[in-house]
Amino acid sequence: MTDLGIIAAVSIFTAGLTVSFGAIGPALGEGRAAATALTAIAQQPDAASTISRTLFVSLAMIESTAIYCFVVAMILIFANPFWTAAVEAAQAAGN
């Protein structure tokens, strides 16, 4: 396997790991936040609107972590800085 192939394989593998771990954490956090909010609403139904608003803001903040992981994965696949350096090195070596 050439150096370019190794860099491509490692980039794709790392992107997959980033997305998978980046999705697991927020999913667990969102589930916990929703469960806690439902418990709070069940205990205090009068505060349901306030709890719901806080829950939605919290869910958006938790979801942003997954979006950041997705962006990092896309950068690893489509804008990998090591790829350009490896291509230039391969061209300089005449491969």
Gaussian input, Z-matrix of N, CA and C with variables (Angstrom, degrees):
# hf/3-21g

backbone

0 1
 N
 C     1     B1
 C     2     B2     1     A1
 N     3     B3     2     A2     1     D1
 C     4     B4     3     A3     2     D2
 C     5     B5     4     A4     3     D3
 N     6     B6     5     A5     4     D4
 C     7     B7     6     A6     5     D5
 C     8     B8     7     A7     6     D6
 N     9     B9     8     A8     7     D7
 C    10    B10     9     A9     8     D8
 C    11    B11    10    A10     9     D9
 N    12    B12    11    A11    10    D10
 C    13    B13    12    A12    11    D11
 C    14    B14    13    A13    12    D12
 N    15    B15    14    A14    13    D13
 C    16    B16    15    A15    14    D14
 C    17    B17    16    A16    15    D15
 N    18    B18    17    A17    16    D16
 C    19    B19    18    A18    17    D17
 C    20    B20    19    A19    18    D18
 N    21    B21    20    A20    19    D19
 C    22    B22    21    A21    20    D20
 C    23    B23    22    A22    21    D21
 N    24    B24    23    A23    22    D22
 C    25    B25    24    A24    23    D23
 C    26    B26    25    A25    24    D24
 N    27    B27    26    A26    25    D25
 C    28    B28    27    A27    26    D26
 C    29    B29    28    A28    27    D27
 N    30    B30    29    A29    28    D28
 C    31    B31    30    A30    29    D29
 C    32    B32    31    A31    30    D30
 N    33    B33    32    A32    31    D31
 C    34    B34    33    A33    32    D32
 C    35    B35    34    A34    33    D33
 N    36    B36    35    A35    34    D34
 C    37    B37    36    A36    35    D35
 C    38    B38    37    A37    36    D36
 N    39    B39    38    A38    37    D37
 C    40    B40    39    A39    38    D38
 C    41    B41    40    A40    39    D39
 N    42    B42    41    A41    40    D40
 C    43    B43    42    A42    41    D41
 C    44    B44    43    A43    42    D42
 N    45    B45    44    A44    43    D43
 C    46    B46    45    A45    44    D44
 C    47    B47    46    A46    45    D45
 N    48    B48    47    A47    46    D46
 C    49    B49    48    A48    47    D47
 C    50    B50    49    A49    48    D48
 N    51    B51    50    A50    49    D49
 C    52    B52    51    A51    50    D50
 C    53    B53    52    A52    51    D51
 N    54    B54    53    A53    52    D52
 C    55    B55    54    A54    53    D53
 C    56    B56    55    A55    54    D54
 N    57    B57    56    A56    55    D55
 C    58    B58    57    A57    56    D56
 C    59    B59    58    A58    57    D57
 N    60    B60    59    A59    58    D58
 C    61    B61    60    A60    59    D59
 C    62    B62    61    A61    60    D60
 N    63    B63    62    A62    61    D61
 C    64    B64    63    A63    62    D62
 C    65    B65    64    A64    63    D63
 N    66    B66    65    A65    64    D64
 C    67    B67    66    A66    65    D65
 C    68    B68    67    A67    66    D66
 N    69    B69    68    A68    67    D67
 C    70    B70    69    A69    68    D68
 C    71    B71    70    A70    69    D69
 N    72    B72    71    A71    70    D70
 C    73    B73    72    A72    71    D71
 C    74    B74    73    A73    72    D72
 N    75    B75    74    A74    73    D73
 C    76    B76    75    A75    74    D74
 C    77    B77    76    A76    75    D75
 N    78    B78    77    A77    76    D76
 C    79    B79    78    A78    77    D77
 C    80    B80    79    A79    78    D78
 N    81    B81    80    A80    79    D79
 C    82    B82    81    A81    80    D80
 C    83    B83    82    A82    81    D81
 N    84    B84    83    A83    82    D82
 C    85    B85    84    A84    83    D83
 C    86    B86    85    A85    84    D84
 N    87    B87    86    A86    85    D85
 C    88    B88    87    A87    86    D86
 C    89    B89    88    A88    87    D87
 N    90    B90    89    A89    88    D88
 C    91    B91    90    A90    89    D89
 C    92    B92    91    A91    90    D90
 N    93    B93    92    A92    91    D91
 C    94    B94    93    A93    92    D92
 C    95    B95    94    A94    93    D93
 N    96    B96    95    A95    94    D94
 C    97    B97    96    A96    95    D95
 C    98    B98    97    A97    96    D96
 N    99    B99    98    A98    97    D97
 C   100   B100    99    A99    98    D98
 C   101   B101   100   A100    99    D99
 N   102   B102   101   A101   100   D100
 C   103   B103   102   A102   101   D101
 C   104   B104   103   A103   102   D102
 N   105   B105   104   A104   103   D103
 C   106   B106   105   A105   104   D104
 C   107   B107   106   A106   105   D105
 N   108   B108   107   A107   106   D106
 C   109   B109   108   A108   107   D107
 C   110   B110   109   A109   108   D108
 N   111   B111   110   A110   109   D109
 C   112   B112   111   A111   110   D110
 C   113   B113   112   A112   111   D111
 N   114   B114   113   A113   112   D112
 C   115   B115   114   A114   113   D113
 C   116   B116   115   A115   114   D114
 N   117   B117   116   A116   115   D115
 C   118   B118   117   A117   116   D116
 C   119   B119   118   A118   117   D117
 N   120   B120   119   A119   118   D118
 C   121   B121   120   A120   119   D119
 C   122   B122   121   A121   120   D120
 N   123   B123   122   A122   121   D121
 C   124   B124   123   A123   122   D122
 C   125   B125   124   A124   123   D123
 N   126   B126   125   A125   124   D124
 C   127   B127   126   A126   125   D125
 C   128   B128   127   A127   126   D126
 N   129   B129   128   A128   127   D127
 C   130   B130   129   A129   128   D128
 C   131   B131   130   A130   129   D129
 N   132   B132   131   A131   130   D130
 C   133   B133   132   A132   131   D131
 C   134   B134   133   A133   132   D132
 N   135   B135   134   A134   133   D133
 C   136   B136   135   A135   134   D134
 C   137   B137   136   A136   135   D135
 N   138   B138   137   A137   136   D136
 C   139   B139   138   A138   137   D137
 C   140   B140   139   A139   138   D138
 N   141   B141   140   A140   139   D139
 C   142   B142   141   A141   140   D140
 C   143   B143   142   A142   141   D141
 N   144   B144   143   A143   142   D142
 C   145   B145   144   A144   143   D143
 C   146   B146   145   A145   144   D144
 N   147   B147   146   A146   145   D145
 C   148   B148   147   A147   146   D146
 C   149   B149   148   A148   147   D147
 N   150   B150   149   A149   148   D148
 C   151   B151   150   A150   149   D149
 C   152   B152   151   A151   150   D150
 N   153   B153   152   A152   151   D151
 C   154   B154   153   A153   152   D152
 C   155   B155   154   A154   153   D153
 N   156   B156   155   A155   154   D154
 C   157   B157   156   A156   155   D155
 C   158   B158   157   A157   156   D156
 N   159   B159   158   A158   157   D157
 C   160   B160   159   A159   158   D158
 C   161   B161   160   A160   159   D159
 N   162   B162   161   A161   160   D160
 C   163   B163   162   A162   161   D161
 C   164   B164   163   A163   162   D162
 N   165   B165   164   A164   163   D163
 C   166   B166   165   A165   164   D164
 C   167   B167   166   A166   165   D165
 N   168   B168   167   A167   166   D166
 C   169   B169   168   A168   167   D167
 C   170   B170   169   A169   168   D168
 N   171   B171   170   A170   169   D169
 C   172   B172   171   A171   170   D170
 C   173   B173   172   A172   171   D171
 N   174   B174   173   A173   172   D172
 C   175   B175   174   A174   173   D173
 C   176   B176   175   A175   174   D174
 N   177   B177   176   A176   175   D175
 C   178   B178   177   A177   176   D176
 C   179   B179   178   A178   177   D177
 N   180   B180   179   A179   178   D178
 C   181   B181   180   A180   179   D179
 C   182   B182   181   A181   180   D180
 N   183   B183   182   A182   181   D181
 C   184   B184   183   A183   182   D182
 C   185   B185   184   A184   183   D183
 N   186   B186   185   A185   184   D184
 C   187   B187   186   A186   185   D185
 C   188   B188   187   A187   186   D186
 N   189   B189   188   A188   187   D187
 C   190   B190   189   A189   188   D188
 C   191   B191   190   A190   189   D189
 N   192   B192   191   A191   190   D190
 C   193   B193   192   A192   191   D191
 C   194   B194   193   A193   192   D192
 N   195   B195   194   A194   193   D193
 C   196   B196   195   A195   194   D194
 C   197   B197   196   A196   195   D195
 N   198   B198   197   A197   196   D196
 C   199   B199   198   A198   197   D197
 C   200   B200   199   A199   198   D198
 N   201   B201   200   A200   199   D199
 C   202   B202   201   A201   200   D200
 C   203   B203   202   A202   201   D201
 N   204   B204   203   A203   202   D202
 C   205   B205   204   A204   203   D203
 C   206   B206   205   A205   204   D204
 N   207   B207   206   A206   205   D205
 C   208   B208   207   A207   206   D206
 C   209   B209   208   A208   207   D207
 N   210   B210   209   A209   208   D208
 C   211   B211   210   A210   209   D209
 C   212   B212   211   A211   210   D210
 N   213   B213   212   A212   211   D211
 C   214   B214   213   A213   212   D212
 C   215   B215   214   A214   213   D213
 N   216   B216   215   A215   214   D214
 C   217   B217   216   A216   215   D215
 C   218   B218   217   A217   216   D216
 N   219   B219   218   A218   217   D217
 C   220   B220   219   A219   218   D218
 C   221   B221   220   A220   219   D219
 N   222   B222   221   A221   220   D220
 C   223   B223   222   A222   221   D221
 C   224   B224   223   A223   222   D222
 N   225   B225   224   A224   223   D223
 C   226   B226   225   A225   224   D224
 C   227   B227   226   A226   225   D225
 N   228   B228   227   A227   226   D226
 C   229   B229   228   A228   227   D227
 C   230   B230   229   A229   228   D228
 N   231   B231   230   A230   229   D229
 C   232   B232   231   A231   230   D230
 C   233   B233   232   A232   231   D231
 N   234   B234   233   A233   232   D232
 C   235   B235   234   A234   233   D233
 C   236   B236   235   A235   234   D234
 N   237   B237   236   A236   235   D235
 C   238   B238   237   A237   236   D236
 C   239   B239   238   A238   237   D237
 N   240   B240   239   A239   238   D238
 C   241   B241   240   A240   239   D239
 C   242   B242   241   A241   240   D240
 N   243   B243   242   A242   241   D241
 C   244   B244   243   A243   242   D242
 C   245   B245   244   A244   243   D243
 N   246   B246   245   A245   244   D244
 C   247   B247   246   A246   245   D245
 C   248   B248   247   A247   246   D246
 N   249   B249   248   A248   247   D247
 C   250   B250   249   A249   248   D248
 C   251   B251   250   A250   249   D249
 N   252   B252   251   A251   250   D250
 C   253   B253   252   A252   251   D251
 C   254   B254   253   A253   252   D252
 N   255   B255   254   A254   253   D253
 C   256   B256   255   A255   254   D254
 C   257   B257   256   A256   255   D255
 N   258   B258   257   A257   256   D256
 C   259   B259   258   A258   257   D257
 C   260   B260   259   A259   258   D258
 N   261   B261   260   A260   259   D259
 C   262   B262   261   A261   260   D260
 C   263   B263   262   A262   261   D261
 N   264   B264   263   A263   262   D262
 C   265   B265   264   A264   263   D263
 C   266   B266   265   A265   264   D264
 N   267   B267   266   A266   265   D265
 C   268   B268   267   A267   266   D266
 C   269   B269   268   A268   267   D267
 N   270   B270   269   A269   268   D268
 C   271   B271   270   A270   269   D269
 C   272   B272   271   A271   270   D270
 N   273   B273   272   A272   271   D271
 C   274   B274   273   A273   272   D272
 C   275   B275   274   A274   273   D273
 N   276   B276   275   A275   274   D274
 C   277   B277   276   A276   275   D275
 C   278   B278   277   A277   276   D276
 N   279   B279   278   A278   277   D277
 C   280   B280   279   A279   278   D278
 C   281   B281   280   A280   279   D279
 N   282   B282   281   A281   280   D280
 C   283   B283   282   A282   281   D281
 C   284   B284   283   A283   282   D282

   B1=1.4514
   B2=1.5224
   B3=1.3262
   B4=1.4608
   B5=1.5261
   B6=1.3386
   B7=1.4683
   B8=1.5293
   B9=1.3300
   B10=1.4680
   B11=1.5243
   B12=1.3066
   B13=1.4607
   B14=1.5170
   B15=1.3301
   B16=1.4715
   B17=1.5188
   B18=1.3307
   B19=1.4701
   B20=1.5281
   B21=1.3377
   B22=1.4678
   B23=1.5264
   B24=1.3254
   B25=1.4624
   B26=1.5195
   B27=1.3143
   B28=1.4652
   B29=1.5316
   B30=1.3290
   B31=1.4680
   B32=1.5204
   B33=1.3168
   B34=1.4687
   B35=1.5281
   B36=1.3254
   B37=1.4612
   B38=1.5306
   B39=1.3230
   B40=1.4640
   B41=1.5285
   B42=1.3193
   B43=1.4703
   B44=1.5281
   B45=1.3247
   B46=1.4642
   B47=1.5130
   B48=1.3304
   B49=1.4655
   B50=1.5222
   B51=1.3350
   B52=1.4622
   B53=1.5198
   B54=1.3083
   B55=1.4646
   B56=1.5240
   B57=1.3396
   B58=1.4690
   B59=1.5208
   B60=1.3150
   B61=1.4666
   B62=1.5246
   B63=1.3296
   B64=1.4591
   B65=1.5121
   B66=1.3119
   B67=1.4615
   B68=1.5252
   B69=1.3292
   B70=1.4627
   B71=1.5285
   B72=1.3165
   B73=1.4703
   B74=1.5188
   B75=1.3318
   B76=1.4618
   B77=1.5246
   B78=1.3235
   B79=1.4723
   B80=1.5250
   B81=1.3190
   B82=1.4624
   B83=1.5293
   B84=1.3237
   B85=1.4685
   B86=1.5217
   B87=1.3370
   B88=1.4604
   B89=1.5221
   B90=1.3051
   B91=1.4612
   B92=1.5169
   B93=1.3109
   B94=1.4659
   B95=1.5295
   B96=1.3320
   B97=1.4715
   B98=1.5266
   B99=1.3345
   B100=1.4664
   B101=1.5325
   B102=1.3271
   B103=1.4642
   B104=1.5200
   B105=1.3209
   B106=1.4588
   B107=1.5264
   B108=1.3322
   B109=1.4618
   B110=1.5264
   B111=1.3231
   B112=1.4715
   B113=1.5253
   B114=1.3161
   B115=1.4667
   B116=1.5214
   B117=1.3253
   B118=1.4663
   B119=1.5223
   B120=1.3400
   B121=1.4714
   B122=1.5258
   B123=1.3292
   B124=1.4627
   B125=1.5204
   B126=1.3319
   B127=1.4611
   B128=1.5267
   B129=1.3432
   B130=1.4664
   B131=1.5319
   B132=1.3045
   B133=1.4720
   B134=1.5363
   B135=1.3216
   B136=1.4665
   B137=1.5195
   B138=1.3105
   B139=1.4689
   B140=1.5229
   B141=1.3122
   B142=1.4681
   B143=1.5250
   B144=1.3308
   B145=1.4720
   B146=1.5197
   B147=1.3100
   B148=1.4706
   B149=1.5260
   B150=1.3202
   B151=1.4680
   B152=1.5282
   B153=1.3297
   B154=1.4714
   B155=1.5206
   B156=1.3331
   B157=1.4622
   B158=1.5198
   B159=1.3147
   B160=1.4601
   B161=1.5241
   B162=1.3349
   B163=1.4681
   B164=1.5214
   B165=1.3322
   B166=1.4614
   B167=1.5262
   B168=1.3107
   B169=1.4736
   B170=1.5274
   B171=1.3162
   B172=1.4650
   B173=1.5223
   B174=1.3246
   B175=1.4614
   B176=1.5254
   B177=1.3159
   B178=1.4646
   B179=1.5295
   B180=1.3199
   B181=1.4741
   B182=1.5285
   B183=1.3281
   B184=1.4660
   B185=1.5235
   B186=1.3211
   B187=1.4584
   B188=1.5240
   B189=1.3246
   B190=1.4625
   B191=1.5278
   B192=1.3149
   B193=1.4628
   B194=1.5274
   B195=1.3105
   B196=1.4709
   B197=1.5240
   B198=1.3166
   B199=1.4704
   B200=1.5198
   B201=1.3355
   B202=1.4700
   B203=1.5209
   B204=1.3103
   B205=1.4738
   B206=1.5248
   B207=1.3089
   B208=1.4624
   B209=1.5237
   B210=1.3229
   B211=1.4646
   B212=1.5290
   B213=1.3279
   B214=1.4653
   B215=1.5269
   B216=1.3172
   B217=1.4658
   B218=1.5261
   B219=1.3181
   B220=1.4635
   B221=1.5213
   B222=1.3235
   B223=1.4671
   B224=1.5200
   B225=1.3328
   B226=1.4697
   B227=1.5241
   B228=1.3180
   B229=1.4621
   B230=1.5297
   B231=1.3326
   B232=1.4624
   B233=1.5282
   B234=1.3118
   B235=1.4686
   B236=1.5191
   B237=1.3105
   B238=1.4617
   B239=1.5291
   B240=1.3288
   B241=1.4653
   B242=1.5230
   B243=1.3068
   B244=1.4690
   B245=1.5227
   B246=1.3245
   B247=1.4572
   B248=1.5197
   B249=1.3296
   B250=1.4564
   B251=1.5301
   B252=1.3101
   B253=1.4695
   B254=1.5235
   B255=1.3251
   B256=1.4662
   B257=1.5241
   B258=1.3288
   B259=1.4735
   B260=1.5152
   B261=1.3329
   B262=1.4682
   B263=1.5247
   B264=1.3180
   B265=1.4633
   B266=1.5269
   B267=1.3351
   B268=1.4652
   B269=1.5137
   B270=1.3372
   B271=1.4640
   B272=1.5210
   B273=1.3381
   B274=1.4655
   B275=1.5285
   B276=1.3318
   B277=1.4633
   B278=1.5250
   B279=1.3282
   B280=1.4571
   B281=1.5004
   B282=1.3076
   B283=1.4708
   B284=1.4943
   A1=108.19
   A2=115.77
   A3=119.88
   A4=110.50
   A5=114.22
   A6=118.77
   A7=111.23
   A8=116.81
   A9=119.73
   A10=111.16
   A11=116.42
   A12=120.00
   A13=112.26
   A14=115.66
   A15=119.37
   A16=110.61
   A17=116.80
   A18=119.96
   A19=110.20
   A20=117.07
   A21=119.75
   A22=110.85
   A23=117.37
   A24=120.17
   A25=111.78
   A26=116.86
   A27=120.03
   A28=110.25
   A29=117.52
   A30=120.32
   A31=111.39
   A32=116.45
   A33=119.77
   A34=110.19
   A35=117.60
   A36=120.89
   A37=110.96
   A38=116.69
   A39=120.72
   A40=111.23
   A41=116.82
   A42=119.65
   A43=110.61
   A44=116.33
   A45=119.54
   A46=112.29
   A47=116.45
   A48=119.40
   A49=111.66
   A50=116.17
   A51=120.15
   A52=111.16
   A53=116.73
   A54=120.09
   A55=110.83
   A56=116.67
   A57=118.22
   A58=111.68
   A59=117.81
   A60=119.40
   A61=111.18
   A62=116.56
   A63=119.74
   A64=112.93
   A65=117.93
   A66=120.67
   A67=111.58
   A68=116.87
   A69=119.82
   A70=111.29
   A71=116.88
   A72=120.83
   A73=113.17
   A74=118.36
   A75=118.69
   A76=113.71
   A77=117.72
   A78=119.24
   A79=110.31
   A80=116.72
   A81=119.57
   A82=111.35
   A83=116.40
   A84=120.41
   A85=112.56
   A86=116.36
   A87=119.39
   A88=111.37
   A89=116.06
   A90=118.83
   A91=111.89
   A92=115.72
   A93=119.56
   A94=111.08
   A95=116.32
   A96=119.47
   A97=111.11
   A98=116.39
   A99=119.31
   A100=111.02
   A101=116.65
   A102=119.58
   A103=111.41
   A104=116.22
   A105=120.04
   A106=111.29
   A107=116.39
   A108=119.49
   A109=111.46
   A110=116.56
   A111=118.80
   A112=111.19
   A113=116.27
   A114=119.45
   A115=110.84
   A116=116.31
   A117=120.23
   A118=111.23
   A119=116.49
   A120=119.63
   A121=110.08
   A122=117.40
   A123=119.95
   A124=111.69
   A125=116.68
   A126=120.05
   A127=112.23
   A128=116.47
   A129=120.72
   A130=109.22
   A131=118.64
   A132=120.82
   A133=113.00
   A134=117.91
   A135=120.26
   A136=112.45
   A137=117.10
   A138=121.14
   A139=111.97
   A140=117.37
   A141=120.70
   A142=112.58
   A143=117.22
   A144=118.44
   A145=111.50
   A146=116.92
   A147=120.24
   A148=111.03
   A149=115.98
   A150=119.93
   A151=110.29
   A152=116.53
   A153=119.35
   A154=111.40
   A155=116.65
   A156=120.16
   A157=110.53
   A158=117.33
   A159=121.19
   A160=111.04
   A161=115.93
   A162=120.07
   A163=110.99
   A164=117.74
   A165=119.65
   A166=111.80
   A167=117.46
   A168=120.20
   A169=109.92
   A170=116.06
   A171=119.92
   A172=111.38
   A173=116.79
   A174=119.89
   A175=111.12
   A176=117.16
   A177=120.13
   A178=110.84
   A179=116.16
   A180=119.37
   A181=110.92
   A182=116.82
   A183=120.07
   A184=110.22
   A185=116.60
   A186=120.47
   A187=111.94
   A188=117.30
   A189=119.06
   A190=111.24
   A191=118.13
   A192=120.30
   A193=110.64
   A194=116.27
   A195=120.08
   A196=110.79
   A197=116.14
   A198=119.49
   A199=110.23
   A200=117.59
   A201=120.15
   A202=110.69
   A203=117.15
   A204=120.53
   A205=110.90
   A206=117.06
   A207=120.65
   A208=110.80
   A209=116.58
   A210=120.66
   A211=110.27
   A212=116.89
   A213=120.33
   A214=109.71
   A215=117.01
   A216=120.03
   A217=111.19
   A218=117.40
   A219=120.13
   A220=111.57
   A221=117.04
   A222=120.11
   A223=110.23
   A224=116.63
   A225=119.80
   A226=111.57
   A227=116.40
   A228=119.31
   A229=111.63
   A230=117.74
   A231=120.44
   A232=114.92
   A233=119.15
   A234=120.71
   A235=110.66
   A236=115.65
   A237=120.20
   A238=109.75
   A239=118.11
   A240=119.27
   A241=112.15
   A242=118.13
   A243=120.18
   A244=111.74
   A245=116.45
   A246=120.39
   A247=110.84
   A248=117.06
   A249=121.41
   A250=110.43
   A251=116.92
   A252=120.21
   A253=110.67
   A254=117.34
   A255=120.29
   A256=111.14
   A257=116.95
   A258=120.08
   A259=110.21
   A260=116.65
   A261=119.33
   A262=111.39
   A263=117.50
   A264=120.85
   A265=111.04
   A266=116.15
   A267=119.26
   A268=111.57
   A269=116.70
   A270=119.94
   A271=110.95
   A272=116.62
   A273=119.89
   A274=110.70
   A275=116.47
   A276=119.94
   A277=111.41
   A278=116.92
   A279=120.42
   A280=114.44
   A281=116.90
   A282=119.90
   A283=111.19
   D1=136.08
   D2=-178.64
   D3=-79.23
   D4=170.64
   D5=178.54
   D6=-62.56
   D7=-38.59
   D8=178.62
   D9=-64.15
   D10=-39.07
   D11=177.41
   D12=-64.72
   D13=-40.65
   D14=178.38
   D15=-65.13
   D16=-43.01
   D17=179.50
   D18=-64.02
   D19=-41.13
   D20=178.99
   D21=-65.49
   D22=-42.88
   D23=-179.65
   D24=-65.02
   D25=-43.58
   D26=179.64
   D27=-66.15
   D28=-37.85
   D29=178.58
   D30=-63.92
   D31=-44.29
   D32=-179.53
   D33=-67.28
   D34=-42.59
   D35=179.01
   D36=-62.95
   D37=-44.13
   D38=179.65
   D39=-65.85
   D40=-38.01
   D41=177.24
   D42=-63.43
   D43=-40.91
   D44=177.18
   D45=-63.15
   D46=-43.54
   D47=177.51
   D48=-63.29
   D49=-40.59
   D50=-179.55
   D51=-61.94
   D52=-45.94
   D53=-179.43
   D54=-67.26
   D55=-40.91
   D56=-177.44
   D57=-66.75
   D58=-49.29
   D59=178.74
   D60=-70.10
   D61=-31.22
   D62=177.72
   D63=-71.24
   D64=-20.09
   D65=177.29
   D66=-92.15
   D67=-32.18
   D68=-177.99
   D69=-66.59
   D70=-47.54
   D71=-177.84
   D72=-59.71
   D73=-54.30
   D74=178.18
   D75=-62.45
   D76=-33.54
   D77=178.45
   D78=-63.37
   D79=-44.99
   D80=177.71
   D81=-64.17
   D82=-41.30
   D83=179.76
   D84=-65.73
   D85=-40.76
   D86=178.65
   D87=-66.81
   D88=-39.06
   D89=177.36
   D90=-63.07
   D91=-42.50
   D92=179.35
   D93=-66.69
   D94=-41.46
   D95=179.50
   D96=-64.21
   D97=-42.34
   D98=179.94
   D99=-65.82
   D100=-41.58
   D101=179.30
   D102=-63.59
   D103=-42.35
   D104=178.81
   D105=-65.62
   D106=-40.30
   D107=178.86
   D108=-65.28
   D109=-40.66
   D110=178.48
   D111=-65.22
   D112=-37.88
   D113=175.94
   D114=-63.08
   D115=-42.78
   D116=179.96
   D117=-65.70
   D118=-39.29
   D119=178.72
   D120=-67.09
   D121=-37.11
   D122=178.46
   D123=-66.03
   D124=-33.27
   D125=-179.93
   D126=-80.38
   D127=-33.28
   D128=-178.85
   D129=-133.38
   D130=82.04
   D131=-177.36
   D132=-63.74
   D133=-26.55
   D134=179.76
   D135=-66.20
   D136=-26.94
   D137=-178.59
   D138=-96.29
   D139=19.58
   D140=-175.27
   D141=-61.86
   D142=-40.24
   D143=-177.95
   D144=-66.90
   D145=-41.06
   D146=178.62
   D147=-66.38
   D148=-42.90
   D149=179.96
   D150=-65.84
   D151=-39.91
   D152=179.52
   D153=-64.18
   D154=-43.38
   D155=179.29
   D156=-61.77
   D157=-45.00
   D158=178.21
   D159=-63.75
   D160=-37.82
   D161=178.23
   D162=-62.94
   D163=-44.68
   D164=-178.07
   D165=-65.56
   D166=-39.14
   D167=176.43
   D168=-64.18
   D169=-41.79
   D170=179.23
   D171=-65.03
   D172=-41.76
   D173=178.57
   D174=-62.80
   D175=-38.43
   D176=178.18
   D177=-64.59
   D178=-41.28
   D179=179.51
   D180=-67.30
   D181=-39.01
   D182=178.23
   D183=-66.82
   D184=-40.61
   D185=-178.95
   D186=-66.30
   D187=-27.49
   D188=179.45
   D189=-62.51
   D190=-28.38
   D191=177.08
   D192=-63.20
   D193=-43.11
   D194=178.34
   D195=-64.97
   D196=-37.50
   D197=179.58
   D198=-66.95
   D199=-39.57
   D200=176.64
   D201=-61.48
   D202=-42.14
   D203=178.26
   D204=-63.25
   D205=-38.84
   D206=177.78
   D207=-64.35
   D208=-41.18
   D209=179.32
   D210=-64.30
   D211=-41.81
   D212=178.28
   D213=-62.67
   D214=-40.58
   D215=178.21
   D216=-63.19
   D217=-41.66
   D218=178.20
   D219=-65.45
   D220=-36.46
   D221=176.63
   D222=-65.38
   D223=-40.66
   D224=179.39
   D225=-63.22
   D226=-34.31
   D227=-177.04
   D228=-84.25
   D229=-46.69
   D230=-169.62
   D231=-103.33
   D232=-17.99
   D233=-178.23
   D234=-135.46
   D235=43.10
   D236=-178.14
   D237=-70.44
   D238=120.78
   D239=-178.75
   D240=-68.86
   D241=-25.34
   D242=178.65
   D243=-71.90
   D244=-26.73
   D245=-179.53
   D246=-64.58
   D247=-46.38
   D248=-179.18
   D249=-63.34
   D250=-43.05
   D251=179.27
   D252=-64.58
   D253=-38.59
   D254=179.66
   D255=-68.59
   D256=-38.85
   D257=178.23
   D258=-65.30
   D259=-42.66
   D260=178.30
   D261=-64.53
   D262=-39.24
   D263=178.18
   D264=-66.51
   D265=-38.03
   D266=178.36
   D267=-67.65
   D268=-38.10
   D269=177.92
   D270=-68.42
   D271=-37.09
   D272=178.58
   D273=-67.56
   D274=-32.84
   D275=179.66
   D276=-80.10
   D277=-12.45
   D278=178.33
   D279=87.70
   D280=18.82
   D281=178.48
   D282=-88.78

